[in-house]
Amino acid sequence: MELDVLGPVELRVGGRPLELAGRALALAVALGVDPGRPVDRDTLIERVWDGDFVERSTLDATLTRLRNRLRKVGAAPAALRSKAGVYCFQLLPEAVDWQRFLRLRDQADRARREGDGPEAHARARAALDLWRGPPLPGLTSRWASGLRHTMQTRHQSAVELWARTGLDTGAHGVVDALADYVHTYPANERLAELLMLCLHARGRPADAVQAYERLRGHLEEHEAVPGSSTERTLRRVLGAEPAGPSQPDLAHAAPLPRRQYNTLPRDLPDFTGRTREIEGLVASVTTHPPEATGVHVIHGLTGIGKSALAVRVAGLLSEHFPEGRFHVELHGRGEPHPRKAPMEALRELLSMLGVHEARQPSSEAELVALWRDHTARARVLIVLDDAADIAQVRPLIPGGPHCAVLITSRWSLPELDGARRLRLSWLSDQESTALLLSILERREPEEAIERIARFCGGHPLGIRLAGGRLRSRSAWSPQDLLARLGDVCEGLDHIRSGDRSLESVFEVSTRELDPPLRQALLRLALHPGDRFDLHAAAALVGVSAPAAEAVLERLLEASLIEEPRVGQFAMHRLLSAFARRSPDLSAGQRTSALQRLFTYYLHACDLADRRYAPDRYRRPLAGAPCDLPPMRSLWEAYQWWDGAQQCVLDALAWARSRGGHEAAEADIAHACAALLDASVGWEDAAAVHARAARVRGRRDPHGAAHALYDLGQAQWRLGLLPEAFASVTEAHRLWSLIGDAKGSAITLNELGTIRYVQGRFTESERLHREAFGMAEGEGNRAGMADALNGIGNCARETGRMRESVPPFLEALEYYGQIDNWRGIARTMGDLAGSYCYLGHFQEAIRLEERTREVFRSAGDRRQVAGSTLNLGEIAQARGDHAGALGHARSALAAFRSIGDPEGIVVALGNIGAALVRLGRAGEATEPLEEALARSRRRLSARRYELLLTLGHAHTVAGEDARATACYQGAESEAARVGALRGRALALLAWERLARARGDDAGVEELRRRYRPLTHLLDREEFTAYAGELDFLQQSSH
């Protein structure tokens, strides 16, 4: 693949251009402009949609369109890869014209520095030849505009390099091309100066003066005037003798004498990553409003790479600040050098400007005035490195509007008004590995190197120390260092090189905190996992939520924690490990903090779970002894759970590995059972509920029954139906032993649901009727409604369509009496299925759309996707196969975005079924085979349905042998899960195919096998299904 962006955007595969426009085009550029670099979902939305709220389904649909276009022109399936919400375009750097331009531009600059003018001129010309017009036309996002500005800035620097090396070497043909570039960039004074010099060297001083006048006129229109360097160039042109007509196109002209100061430290040769941050900073500096000095604060954790980034950016901005780039080390940490006073820094800066110390005043106020006067009209860039506070940097801000300041500090310096801020976070896994490889001077990664980089958590200094230690211990391999790292707390001892260690760096960073703030940091570090919310912080520190917020704000200002999303905070894993090793927190203080944390998670989970499932049978809790987040509505509960789910699971995993918190583990697992189920956390749910069942054991049969019931729900969601039945059966036994009628009723309903999923509808209905009787005896309206819903579903599946309606209507009445919105919505969807079978399509659609709206208003995206899927099935029943396909595809995108494996399987199966009925059997095999592959991993009870549909696709395609194998597999799978009706459908399809092939013996054998099962299909359904099979046979001829 190739991507051109320096002019009209074009993506080519094998030389064939793709027809892309709109979001798909913007997406291709966002992924491909920096080849090989993964881009996460949030960054893509920022680049393409300006960070506006975008449904994941919208992004996924756009990605799908791009993939389909790539596939159509022959791109490999791995051309656009995605994993865990991160996307990557498989492009080589040389395949992107922007990357080729940057490489040629850097080669030209290197050749110039090495004194090879002709080579520099040629390389710069080759870079410029890649430009076919304005870059990224038609892309209007803020990110695209910023990138376009960066491209044009680099383009101008390349033009300047090409023109100056042409001037120095006497190259031909420079003047006319340079005049065109000056016309393109009329405000670029450096290009105008070079044109004036070229014209002067050619003996055309009048034209040189005209070039100056055009520049001045353009600047005056924008309320600006030419700079001092341009004025000196004009005086030289006016005062010099013409070069004469006999000279070549450009005489060798010496550059103008100008004073440029560059005190920047050495740029790191192995600097890696930070592409987005560099582009953002360069754009921020170069687009700053011209009325005032641009101040830019780069803040972040100690060792995160702030100074290296500032030096790299300052180096890239040399063309913008021709009169000086100054670096001052302020020693804000106070070690190993004392903190630099503002007066000392001012004297250092004035000396850089050439102001002799003897001429410098004695008072700070006079020094500040002199500094600002000298920089009033200058174009200088100042890097103030490692600032301690606002008092240290405020006097050092220059006075000119053409100046810029880059400040690096651990603190965000919020008091510095008008400053733009960049919080520097840790590197990605890929950037971390690349940095370690660069330090070790290796090209190919290996697993040990990747694991060392991940251990360092993207902390650049940590990676450098690990790499330095490996290089100093030449006998060590990466595996040797990796073996010593082990647990993060123990491994911190090995992240050192020479006399430098991360522990000493973190000690300096935290020592200056006031004692209460340091104590709060040590307690926050106890949180299992990387993230925590405000109320978890309050629990750990032992203060109220408002007091905790004040603490968190101070730690944010000190860059000791981050806030990756509103209300969610994170501490770097290495800093957390350092803090957990601190002796300044006693064992008793640690235990108390963790107990408060588990208490908070228990009560917060219970509150959120009650908002979602208010009628769920649960163990009672005493009043919450801690501050809880506001969850006045279901939406607020969802919002909290969305951010807290992983934190809760991390806490449970930590407790499981350490021991001593078993009761809290079991309580929390039960408290959030409905939320885990709703958020598709079924693998996690199965693990924590199994652990809870073991913890409860025989000493707590009531608690064990709850845990086993929760476990059974998770297991049947995972397709582990026999295991689910066994778990719920044991829960029923325990509740029966202790005389808990309510528990017995809900387990009977759950057992009925599992049998329903298995297709054993008669047994399912018997269980639901038994559950109804028990619930009715206890006056348990929720249990009665659940049972009636199950009875209605069983009636529908056994062909008693009209009989299924009254139980659903009665269930709706009971759910309404207890205001159970989830039960109402679920039953309306099931009732819509019955109406669909009865041919009442409009009523079915009305009910299903109401169901979808209820779930949408509640924020339950999984159920919304399920309703969309049901609408597709209604469309299929109406004969609207195109509509069914659209609904199934929409549902698939939603299920993929939330990671619902069972939903994905069902949606893929419905897509395949719709394609078969549309006569597009060839297209149907791909989604059906994907669904089968996914269901195989999960032992899904739906495999027989998928195999049936795939058999239909092969039948239409005339592939009888494959169709026979699918029908045979469908019958086996239905038998495995006990789906008797499924066996009947599979045997009937198999028999019709054998009859079409003239296999009389096979027909008789199959009839013998399915005849005992035909009672499961009423006459109307049997006739309709047989007619559909005959239609499929006819379609194959």
N, C-alpha and C positions, 0 to 999 in steps of 0.2 A: 504494500500500500504506500501511497505518497500523498502528502498534504501540502498544498500551497496556500499561503495566507498573505503573502506580500503582493497584494493585488486582489483581483476577484478570487474568492475562496473556491478551491477545487480539491476534492478527495478522489483519488484514482486507485483502482485495483487492477493490477496487470495492465496498466496503461489505459483502462477504460474508466471514464469519469462517472461518478455517481450523481444522479439528479437529486440534490438535497436543497431544502429551503426551510425557512422558519426555524422552529426549535430544534429540529433534527440537525440542521446545519450548525446552529450555535452549539449543540451538544458535541458534534464531531470536533469542532475547534476547541472546545473546553477540555476534551479528553486528549486530543492529539497534538496540541501546540507544544506540550512538554512531554515528548514521547517516553514511554516506559514508566512514567511517574504515576502511581495510583492516585485517584481522586475520590474522596468520600462523597456520600450523598449530599451532605449539607453544602459542601464546596460546589458541587455541580449546580445545586439550586441557586446558590449565590451568583455563580457565573452566568447562568442562563436566564434565571427568573429574577435577578436582582435581590435574592433573599426573601422574596415574597412567599407567603404560605402557599405551598403546592402539595396536593395530595400525592402520596407515594405512587398511587396508581397512574397519575399523570406522567411522572418521571419514568416509571416502568414502561408505560405505553410508548413514550418517545424513544426510549432505548430499544424497545422491541422493533419499532419502525426502522431504526438505524441498523439493527442487526439483520433485519429482513432485506434491506437494500444491499447490505454487504454480501449477504449470502447469495442474492440473485446475480451478482457480478463475479461470483467465484471466490470470495474471501474465505479463509479458513474459519472454522467454528470458533477458534480461540482468538480471532482478531480482536474481539471485544470481550474481555473477561470481567466477571464480577464475582465477588466473594465477600459475604458479611457486610454488605452495604458499601463496598469499595470497588471502584471500576478502573479498568486499565486498558488503554488502546495499545495493541502490539505493533508499534511503529519503531523503526530504527531512526536515530537522530538524523542520519543523512537523508531520510525520506521526507523531512520537513524543511521547506525552504528557509524558514525563520531560524532553525538551528544551523543550517549550512551558512547562512549569513553571519550569525554570531561567531561561528568557528573561523570563517575567513577574516572577519573583522579582528578577532583576537590574534590571528596569525600575522595580519598586517601590522598591528600595534607592536607585536613582539619583534618583527623584522625591523621596524623603525627604531626601537630601543637598542637593537643590536647593531645599528648603523647601516643596514642594508636597505637603502632608499628605494632602488628599483623594484626589489622584491615586495617591499611594503606597498608601493604604488600599484603593482600588479594585483596583489591580493585584495587591496581595497577596491580596485576596479571590478574584480570578479564578484566581490560581495555586493556592490551596487548594481551589477547586471542582473541580480536575482529579483530586483524590484520591478514589478509590472504595473504599478499604480498605487494609489492609497491602500494601505493594509486594512483587512477585515471590513470591507464595505458591506453595509446592510446589517451589521451586528450593532445593537444599540444598548446593550446592558452596561451597567457601570463598570463591570470587570472588563468587558471588551473595550470600552472607551479608555480605561486605564492602560490596558495592554497596547492599544493602538498608539497612545501617547508615548509609551516606552519604546515601541518600535520606531516611531518617528524621531524620537530623541537619539536612538542608536544610529538611525539612518543619517541624521545630521552629523553625528560624530564621525561616521565613516566617510561622508562627503568631505568633511574638514581634513581628515587624515589623507584621503586621496589627493585633495587639492594641494595640501602643504608638501607632501612628498613629490608631487608633480612639479611644484614650484622649486623645490630644492634640487631636483634632478634634471630640470630643464625638459620635462616631458612635453610632447606635442598634444594639441587638441584639448587643452584644459579649459581655456577661456570660455568658449561657447557653452560647453557643458556646465561649467560652474555658474555662468549667467543664468542658465535654466534653473539650477538648484536654488540660486538666490531668489529667483522669481517664486519658486515653490515655498521657500521659507524666508519671507521678506523681513522678519524680525530678528533673524539670526545675525548678530553683529560679527561673529567670527568669520562666517562665510562671506559677508560683505567686505570685511577687511582683506580677506584672501583675494577676492575678485579685484579690489582696488590695487593690490600689489601686483597681481598678474597683468592687469591692464597697464600699470605703470611700467613693468618690466618689458612690455611689448611696445612701449613708446606711445601710449595712448593716455596721457595724464588727464585730458579733458573727459574722456569716458570714465576714468577712475573717479573724478570729482562728481560726475553725474551719478555714479553708483552710490557715492556717499549721500548725495542729495535725496535720492530715492529712499535710502534707509532712513534718513532723518525725517523725511515727510511721513513715512509709515509710522515711525515711533511717535511723532507729534500727534498723529491721529489717535493714538492710544495713550496720550498724555505722558509720554516718556521722552528721553533725550539720549543721544549716543553716549556710550561710556568713554572713560578716559583713554582706553586702549585704541578705540576707533578714532578719537580725535588726534592721537599721536600719529596714527597711520595717515590721516589726511594731511597733517603738517609735513610728513615725510614726502608724500606725493607732490605737494605744492612746492617744496623746497629742493627737490632733486632734479637733475638733468634728465631729459627724455632718453630712453634707451637706444633709439635709432631704429630705422626700418630694416637694417641689414642683419639685425640679431635674429636668432631663432624664435620660434613661437613663444617660448618663455625663457628669459635669461635666468641664470642661477641667482636667486635673490636670497640674501640672508634673512632669517627671521628677525622680527622687530625685537629690539632689546626691551624686555619687560621683567619686572620683579615678581617672581612667583615663589611662595614659600610652601613647602610641603614637609611638615613634621610628623606625618602619619607613621605609626609603627609598621613593621613588616606585615603584609597580608599573609595569612596562613596558606601555604601551598596546598594543603590537604583539606581546605575548607569545603564542606559538603552540605548539600541541601539548602534549605531556606529560600527556595526560588520564589515562592509566593511572598514571603516577607520582604525580600530584596526588591521585587517589582513594586510592592506596595509602598515601601519607603522611598524609592526613587521617584515614583509618581507623586507621592505626598510632598516631597521636597520641591520638585520641579513645577508643581501646580499650585503651590501656596500663593494666596493672594499677595499682590505686589506691594500692598500698603504698609506692611510691617514685617519684621524679622520672623522667619519661620522657625519655630522651636519644636523639636520632635524628641519625645522621651521614650527610650527603649528600656523597659523594666522587666524583671523576671528573677527567678530563683538564682542564687549564686551558682556560677559555673554553667549556666544555661547557654552561654555563647553571645552575650550582649555586646561585649567589646569587639569580638571577631566580626560580628555582623556590622557594627558601626564602621569599622575600618574598611570592610569590603564595600559598603555602600559609598563611603567617602571617596574611595578610589574610583568607583564608577562615575562619580559626579565631577571629575576633574574638569571636563569641558565647560561645565556650568559655573565653576568658581575659579576662573583663571588667575585671580590675584592672591590666592592662598588657601591652603587647607591645613589647619592647625589642630594639633592634638595636645590635650593637657590631661595628665593623670592626676585626679583629685584625691585618690587614696581614701575613699569614703569609709572603707572598712576599718581603717586605722591600723592595719597590720599588712605586711611587716613594716610599712612606713607610716609615720604619723600623718594624720589627716591634714590636707593642704588648706591653709587659710585663704579666703578670697583675695586678700592683698597680694599674697605670694603668687597666686595664679594670675592675677592681673599684670604683675610685673613680668611674669614669664611671657604672657601674650603680647604685651607691648614690645618686649625685646624681640619677639618674632617679627613684629612689624618694622623693626629697625629703630625703635625709639631707645636711645642709649639710656642706661640706668641713671646716669647723672642728670638726664633731662626729665626724669620721672618725678612727679610730686610726691610728697611724703604722706598725705592723707588719703584714706580710701575713697572719699567722695571725689577728690580731684583725680585720682587714678581712674575711677569709673567714667568721669566726664571726658578725660583724655582718650580712653579706650573707645568710647562711643563716638567721639569726634573723628578719630582715625578710621572708623569703620562705617561712617555715615554714608559714603558713596562707594564703598568697596564691595567687591563680590568675593566674599570669603566664606568658607565653611569651617565651623569650629566643632570639634569633638570633645566634649567634656565627659571624661571617662570615670566611672565609679563615683558618682556624686552621692554625698551623704544625706543632704536635705536641701530644702528650698533656699535657706540662708546662704549656703555655699555657692549656689549657681546663679542666683538672681543678679549679683553685680557683674557677672561675666557675660550676660546677654548683650550682644553688640547692638549698635544703634541704627544701622542701615537697613533699608527695606530689601536690599539685594543680598543680604547675608542669610545664612541658615545655621542652626545649631542642632547637633545630635547629642543628646544626653543619655548616658547609660547609668542605671541605678537599680538597686534592689527595690527601692521605693518608687511608687507611681507618681510622687510629687503632685498631688491633686491641687496644691495651692498655686501652682504655676499656671496662671490664667492664659487661655489662648493656645496652650500647647496641644499638639497632637500626640497621642500615646499609642504605643505598640507593646502589648504584653507578649513577651517571647515565651512560648511553651516548649515542651520537649519535642524531640525529633520523632518522626514516624519510624516504624520498625525497618522499613526499607532504607530510609536515610541513615539510621543508626548503623545498619550493616555496612552501608557504603562508606561511612566515615571510618569504621574500624578497619575495613579492607584497605582504605587509603593510608591509614596510619601504619598498617602492617606491610604496605606495598605489595598487596596481593590483588589479583584480578577476579578470581573465581571464589564465590562464597562457599562455605561448608557449614554443616549443621552446627558444629561447635561454635564457630564465629557468630552465626546468627543467634544462638542461644546466649552467648556472652553479651551481645548487643542488646537483646531483649532484657537480660538481667539488669542492665544499666538503665532501663526504662527510658531510653531516648535522651539521657542526660549527657550532653557533649563532654563535659569535663570528666565524668565517670568513664565514658568510652575512651577518652584520651589516656586516662590513668591506666585503664585495663590494657590498652594497646601498648603504652609505654612499658608496662611491667613485662608483657610478653616479649617485647623487643630486648629488654635488658636481660631477661632470662632466656638466652638463645637456645638452651637445651629443651625448653618447654615447648610443647605443642599447645594449640588452643584447647585440646581436650584436657591437658594437665591443669590449666587455669580453671576451666569449667568444673573439674572435679573438686576443686577447692572452694568454689563459690557456695554450693549447697543452698541452705536457707538464706533468705535475704539478709537477716540480721547477722548471721555468721559470715556471709560472703562480703559484707561491707569492709571487713578487715583486709581483704585482698584487693580492693579497688584503690590501689596506691602505686606510686612510681617515684623512686628516689625518696626525697623528704616530703613529697606532696601526698596528701590523702584526702578523700572526700570527708572523712570524719572531722579532720581539722578545719576544713572549709565550712562545714555545717556548724561546727562549734563556734566559730567566729561570727557566723550569721545570726545565731540564736542567742549568743551571750549578751548582746546589747539590748535585748528585749527586757522590758520591765518584768519583775518576778511574776505578777499575776498572768501576764500575757504568755510568758514562757511556760508556766504551769498549764495554761489552757492548751497550748500547742502540744505538750507532752500527752495530755489526755486525749486530744483529737487523734493523735497518732495511733491510739489503741484500736481505732475502728477497723474491723476486718474489711478488706477490700479497699479500693481506691477512692470511693466517693461516699458522701454522706450529705444529709440535708440539714437545714437550720435546727430542727427540733431534735435530731440525733446529736448534733453538736451541743445543744443545750443539756441533753441528758448526760453526755460524757463529761462536760465541764461541771455540771451540777448547778446550773443557773437557769433563770427564766429565758424564754425565747428572745425577748427584746435585748436582754443583757448579752446573750450569745451572739446576736446580730452585730452588736458593737465590737465584740471580740473578733468576729470573722472579718469585719471591715478593716480592722487594724492589721490582721494577718494578710489580707488581700493587698493592702497598701505596701506591706513588707515583702510581697511576692513569695510568701511561705506557703500559701495555698492558692488555688485557682478556682474560678467559678465558670466551668465549661458550659453550663446552662443556668437559667434563672433558678435560684434556690437550691442548686446542686453544687457542692464544693468538692475539691479534690486536693490531696496532698501527694507529692511525688513519693514513690515507693521507697526510694533510698533515703530521703529525708525522714519518712515515717519510720524506717528501720533504725536510723540514727536516734530518733526521739524515743523509740521503744526501749533502746538499750540504756537510756539515761538513768543514772542512779538517783536522780532528783525526785522520782516518783516511787513511793513505797508500794510494797505488795498489797497492802490493805487499800491504798488509794486506787490501784489498778482494778482490784476486784470490785470495789464499790462502783467505779465508773462503768465497768462492763455490765454489772447487774442493772444499773439504771438504763443502759442502752437496750438490753434485752427486754426490760419492762416497757420501755417506750415502743419498741417494735411490736410487742405483743398487743398493746392497747391500740396503737395506730392501725395495725392490720385488722384487728377486730372491728374498729369503727368503720374503716373503708369497706370491709367485707359485708358488714350489716347494711351499708348504703346500697351495695350491689345486690345482695340476696337477703332481704330483711326477714324472710320466713324460713330460712335455712335452720335445720336442727343443729344446735351448737351448744357447747358447754358454757355455762354462765361465767362472767368475769366480774370481779369487784370494780369499783370506780377507779378511773385512771389516776395514779398518783403523780402524773407528770404533764407538762404542756403537750398538747396535741395540735397538729395542723388543722386549719378549718376545713371541715368536710360537710358543709351544710347541704350539699346536693350530690347527686350521683356523679356529675361531671367533675366536681372537685375531688371526689374520692378516686375517680379514674386518673386524674392528673397527678395526684399524690402517688398512686400505685405505679404509674408509668415511670416515675423517677426513682421510686424506692424499691421496686421489685428486685433488681440485682443486688442492692444493698442488703436486703433481707436474706436473699439466698447466700450471699457472701458471709453474713453473720452466722447463718445456720451451718455452712460448711466449716467455718472456723471452729465453732463450738463442737461439731462432730469430730474434728481432728484433734482438739485439745482435751475434750472431756470436762466434766464438772458442771455442765449446764444442760443436762439431759432433759430436765423438766421444762426448761424454757424452750428447748428445741421442739418438744412435742406440742407445747401450748401454741407456739407461733405457727407451726405447720398447720394445726387445726384452724387457727384464727384466720388464715389467709387461703383456705382451701378453695373457696368459690372464685376468688380473684385469680389464683393460679390456673384454675380451669378456664376461666374466661380469657386469660391472656396467652393461652396456648403453651403454658409452661408445663406440659404433661410429663416430660422426662424428669424435670426437677421435682414436680409434684410427687411422682411415684417414688423417687428417692427419699424425700423428706417424710412422706407418710409411712413408708416402710420402716424408716428409722423410728418414727413415733410409735408405731405398733410394737416394735421391739422394746422401746423404752417403757411403754405402759405395762406390757406383759400381764401376768396373772394378778399382780397386785392391784391393778386398776382396770377391771373388766369393762366398765362404762367408757373410760378413756380409750381402751384398746378397741372397743367396738367402733367408736368414732373414727379412730385412725384407720382401721381396716375398711370402713365404708368409704372414707376419702381415698384410700389407696385403690379400692376397686374402681371408683370413678376414673381415676387417672389411667388405670390399666386398660379399661375398655376404650378410652380415648386413643390409647396407643395401639389398639387392635389386638391386645393380649386378652382375648375374651375368656378362655378357660381360666386364666389366672384371676381375672376380674370376678368371675362367678364364684371362684373359691374364696376370695377375700370377702366379698359381700355376704356369702353364705355363713362364713365364720362370724362376721359382725352380727348377722341375724341370730345365730345361735347364742352369742353372748348376751344380746339384749333380751332374748327370750328367757334366758336363765335368770336374769335379774329382774324380770317382769316389767321391762320398759316397752309398753305397747307402741309408743310413738316411734321409737327406734326400730321396732319390729316392722311397723308399717312402711317406713321409708326404705328399709332394706328389701322388703318384698317388691316395692315399686321399682327399685334399682335392678333387682334380679329379673323382673319382667322386662325392663328396658334392654338388658343384656341379651335375653332370649329373643327379643324383637330384632336387635341388630343381627343376631345369628340367623334370622329368618324362621325361627321356631315360634310362630305366631299363636298357635293354640296354647302352648305352655305359657307364653308371655301373657296372654289374656287371662289365663287361670290365676297367675300370680298377681296381676293387677286387681282382679276381682277380690282376691283374698285380702290384698292390701286395703282396698276400699272398705271392706267390712270392718277391719281393725280400726281404720282411721275414723269411720263413722261412729264406732262405739266410743271413741275418745273425744268426739266432737272436733277432730283435727281437719279443718276445712282445706288446708293446704295439701295434706295427704290425700284427701278425697279427690281434690281437683287433679292432682298428679295421676292418681289411679284412673280416673275417668278419661284423661287425655290418652293414657296408654291403651285403655280399652277401645277408644275410638280409632286409634292407629291400627290396632290389631284387626278390628272389623274391616277397615279399609283394605288392608293388605290381604285379607282372606276373601275379598270380593264382595263383602257385604257393605257396599257403598252407602246405601241409604241408612243402614243401621249405625254407621259410624258418626252420622251427624248429631243425633241427640246427646251422646256422651260429651262431644266437644262443646255443645251449647251449654250443657250443665256445668262442665268444667269452667267455662268462661264466667258463669254466674258466681261460682264459689271463689274464683280468683278475684273477681270484682269486689266481693264482700270483704276480702282481706287486703285489697288494694295491692295485689301482687302483679306489678306491671310486666315482669318477665314472663310469668305464667300466662298472662293474657296474650302477650305478643306471640309466644311460642304456640299457644293453642290456636290463635287466629291463623298462623301459618299452616298448622296441620289441617285445620278445617278447610283452608283454601285448597289443600291437596284433594280432599274428598269432593269438594265442589268441582274441581277440575276433572276428576274421574267421572262425575255425573254429567259432565258437559256444561255446567254452569260457569263458563269461562269468565264472564264479566264480574261475577260475584267473587270468583277465586282471585282475579287480579286485584279487585278492590281490597280484599282482605290482606293479600300479600303486600300490597303497597302500603297499607296502614301498618302492617308489621314492620316493614323496613323503616318507615318513618319513626316508629317508636324506638327502635334500636339505634337509629341514626341520632335522634335527639339525646339518647342516653350515652352516646359515644362508643357503643359496642360495635366495633368495626367487623369483628368476626361474624356476628349475627347479621349485620347489614349485608355482608357478602353472601351469607347463606340465603337470605331472602332474595337477593339478586339471582342466585342460582335457581331458586324455586320459581321465580318469574320466568326464567328460561325454560324450565320443565313444563310450565303451563303453555308457553308459546309452542313448545314441541308438540304438546297434545293437541293444540289448535291447528297444527299443520304449518305454523309459521317457523320453519326451520332456520331461516336467516335470522329472525329475531331471537330464537333460542341460542344460536351461535353467538350473537352479540352479547347477550346476557351472560353466557358461560365464560366468554373471554373477559368481560368486565369483572366477573367474580374471581376468575383466575388471577388477574392482576392484583386484586385486593388480598386474596389469600397469600400470594407470594410476598406481598409487602409486609404482612403481619407474621409470616412464617407459620401458617397453619398447614401442617402436612396432610391431614385428612381432607381438608377443604381443597387443597391443590389436586389431590387424586380425584375427587368427585368432579371438580370443574374440568379437568383434562378429559375424564370419561364422557362428560356431557358434550364437550367440544367434539370429540370423536363421533359420538352418536349423531349430532347435528350434521356433521360433514357427510356421514354415511347417507343420511336421508336426503341430503342435497345432491347426492350423486358424485361426491368428491371423495370416494373411498381411498384414493391414493394419498390424499392429504390427511386422512383420518388416522392412518397407522402411526404417525409420529407421536401425536399427543397420547394415543392409547398405549403405545409401548412405554412412553415416559411414565404414565400413570401406573402401569404394571410394575415397572422397575421400582418406583417409589413404594407401591403397596407390598412388594416382595420384602423390602427392608422392614416393613411394619407389620407383616402378616395380616394385612387388612382384610376385613370380612367382605369388602367390596370387590375382591379380585375376581369372583365369578362373574359379576356384572361386566367388568372390564373385558374379561375374556369372551363373554357373549358378544359384546359390541365389536370387538376386534374380529371375531369369527364372522359377524355380519359384513364387516369391511372386506375381508378376504373373499367372502361369497360374492359380493358385488364385483370384486376385481377378477373373479373367475379362478381364484386360487383355492380349489376345493381341498387339497391336502392340508394346507395351512388352516383353512376354516375348520376342518374336521378336528385337527389338533387343538384348536382353541375351544371348540365345543366340548371336547373330551376333558380338557383342563378345567373348563367352567363347571362341569358336572362334578369333578373331583374336589374342586375348591368348595363348592356348595355343600358337598357331603362333609368336608372337613369341619366347616363351621356350623353344620346342622341346619342349613338353609334349605328346607325341603321344597319350597316353592321355586327356589333357584335351580334345584336339580331338575324339577319338572320343565322349566323353561329351556334349560340346556339340552336335555334329552329330546325335547320336541324339535328344537332347531337342528340337532344332530340327525334326527330321524328324517326331517324334510330334506336335508342335504343328501342323505344316503338314498332316499327315494329318487331324487333328481339324477343321481348318478347310476340308477338302475341296480343298486345293491339290495336285492330283495331279502337275502338272508340277514343283512345288517338291519334292514327296516324292521323285520319281525322281532329281532333281539331287542332293539331299542324300544319298540312298542311294548314289549313284555316288561321292560324296566320302568317306563314312565307311566304305564297304565295305573299302577297303585297310587300314583301321585296326582292324577288329573283332578281329583276332588279339590285340590288347592287352587285351581283356576276355574272360575265360574264360566258358564257357556259363552257369555258375551266377551270376556277377556280372552278365552281360548280362541274364539272365532277371529277376534281382532289380531291376536298375535300370529295365528296361522296365516291370516291374510298378509300381514307384514312380511312373514318369511317367504311367502310365494312372490310378493313384489320384489324382494331382494333377489330371488332366483331369476326372475324375469329381467331385472336390471343387469344381470351378469351376461346376458346373451346379446 
